[in-house]
Amino acid sequence: MPALGNIIAFAEVGPPSSVAAENPQIVLASEYLIPIFLGTVFAAAFFSSRIKIPYTMMLVGIGIIISILSLSPRFDIVGANFSIDPKLIIDFIIPPLIFEAMMKINYEEFRKVRLAALLLATVGVVVATLVGGFLLMYVAGLPFVVAFAFSALIAPTDAAMVIEVFKKVKVPKLLSTLMESESSFNDATGIILFSSIIGVAAASGSGLMGSPSLTGGSIHFNFIGETEHFAMVFFGGAAIGLGMAAGAHRLHALMDDPFSETALTIAMVFGSMVISNAVGVSGLVAVALAGLYFGNVTIRHESVVSNKVRESAFNFWEMAAFFANSAAFLYLGATMDLEKIVGQIPLIALASAAVLAARAASAYPILAATNRFVRDKIPTSWKHAVVLGGMRGAVSVALVASLPDTDFKSTLETITFGVVLSSLVVQYLSLTWYVKRHFKQDELKKEEEEAMGKD
């Protein structure tokens, strides 16, 4: 199956032996992959509506069951015979989620919170990485590189999880815009920081498991050079995203066919991602800016995009985001190693506390500072929601899975899986409870319905 070679790897199945005959192994062929995925999505949605458990938690639970079954030599789905390239999650699953969320954001609302959103997505991730790294070093006793690499990959909030929560419970539109914008941009910051820390550690010959001193150790961090690199990657991605969206805008004006123009948006999204990655800038930032431009410029000009095309594009991207979201949460569950997580519960508890403390240490000061420069102040209840809403997910898991197999990766995987699982359960439920208690759901739902009617 050469077409799937870079995504799915199947081991060769040799002739049956006497042992194999006594203990036959259940190996699923590749043609069953899509039907199984679709069946899983349907089952999760069906049972979620019946027993009132969030759909995404159902998917994670099913993924964990698959992960446990794969440990058996008789039932190999995600073990030796099957693997998913982590780059697939970042390059193929996350972009539809970001694009669909950003295309629905009103620029006038984004403009009111853009300072806070961009600061949280950049400075906030850096501060959270530093605070979390130091806490994990001095409280949990982790080596320098492990502490800061983990802190960097876990610092960005997960777009899929934030968007999913706000589909279930309603919050003020500006708060939703703030958190969805932040989660769409901050993945890029986390990826850049994580890559830089791993690169610097490797170049310094630390072996990725050493514990060099912060003052006299072997790791040398060029602050100015890394800042310039970050600016180039972030703003380079933004420029490509806007350029692709502007080019697609002109092509839309020459067409009037729902299928062709929807295909054009697909080419714009993944074209932005591929071109950005090829030139070494952030594809996720490119997709976010392309979505913001498409939803606020292209889609709002009837001379460029007709109502028929607009409806077709929105319906397609809602469906694409649904399947991408399903794949992201199923991937989370399927990659969990419960045996390792259970064996490291004290460390994971410390790491979870450090991550939440780092989120608070970055979010509260940034939101307080932005209140000094903006007309629309962010109330205290919103600040608490932003901190609680700093959930982690598929991007963090994909980043750690992309590392080569070493003791360093094994340590990082265990902490990451545990914290992500804790975030999914504890923070998801805490945020849902907090939002329902502090924001009037009926009034917000009515306002949203009225706004949709005006559109």
Steps between C-alpha positions, in 0.01 A plus 500: 500500500741769385239776515477462875866431557574821686194472723443136583759225540396136501736220593533200271299201618694178449374146462313363801707309752376247754507771769312740277246229423432456869490878562383660176570869469225737391654739248277754330577575136529861383169503310318467833661812646253759367184295572626434854572870553156605371331229706687616810397861441136397459508279810654777710242754382211255553595392851596854598147620422353210699709504817591872504877447500684754281557366151872573510545312828325203341753509215794519739354209696462291184857592402627386840316168460669455160836583660443237772388237249811564290714380793365152443702295247170370360354839412743737334351830382727776618799298613775353283282468192349846494631848561392855427753760394476781763559758225166394356326643807674839477498531120164344416269474804561832679477738195126436429421568867691827497365614164138421587527681834674808357267536200208536743667772705374850432796733445334781696479268799851369440629858483370564854694205644788468251756654737414257781471202261835564329681570827361180655596305186859628496626660823258288702638174362858614562422603861308176563796302363747677729281481812405138436859403425637648822218347708560156353875530560488617861174341621475179300879459466497443124819553295534837326430385144209273598340776710523772235426278200185374671404850611533628143295226334226518765479882522275564197130439552327254268266648241293182468423482870421871545269506198325181614424641846347816354274293276353343814481801732448860398728787598497866395601531136806713574630245752450221246680708236788567740556136593446356152737758349764430762477123453522540121823702519683358801564153357757662273678663796514172691633309200770762438606502867502121525704463181745767618553335840552156343733648237707697751524199732610270218757752374636539853554125529286466810377160393146624557496354847769697678445762763731790413525803723307809405802718554804297416361201311554388148177641354539844345182677393536789255205715608529757219550234235205293621279811522585593143433141392161503672402832341597373156309172543188662648466805277626309196213258547257790540622657173462174307153441641382848408663475157334167425163628622529819290589293192206266562276805544576610144435151365167483682390814313550315169289199602145423609484130575464361856709188438785675321519783749488266798785307339684832469471556876645151559792583272547830684509337844737214424695706246570755774612220730725327248663818364562636850658175616711485183653844561542447874222720642188412697228326302255520790526879517455511122180295525367718783552824303358342185188404694461848649537661156262257330231541766520879520594614151431238234180356641342839571512628141201368304671615180783256583317213672129432451272388783486153345879471503519646850256241636683218321840608636375537857326161491810330362737648759264424786498137388878499449553647847267237650702212354832669580386554858392135521836383366690722744322366808508140381876542443534631856340189644674254268846631589447491878711250693297449819759267652766771494254767614389297804862435592583871505189651663691710760725653231203561269307668784795733564536570128127576466517743791809665350330536160192663656718730713701598190177576313380722785840672527489592131129568441405718797781760460454520121124550524545757778756687290284503186211649698709817529512548124160389373151641525327163547630383837531130579305428821637277775256218424637488144858481630413195710337337195813566293719331761267201541460480122871447446450133411757287322448241230603346171777744401695431820466124450602528133809705589632251752416209268717660229819452704735207435463199731721570804468502878445875466195444280364229732521733800345790311222281358390376840474850647332640189239224477420531870463877494290495182269238649476702822429813297230325301318374808568753778522828308226407254258432783621798706461743209157363414387535863648850531345628176156362584516659845630844402347559156126489438459229238144585390578866434822420313325239287226748412759767405683248281177399322413866438848568362471199267160625384649838408772331296 
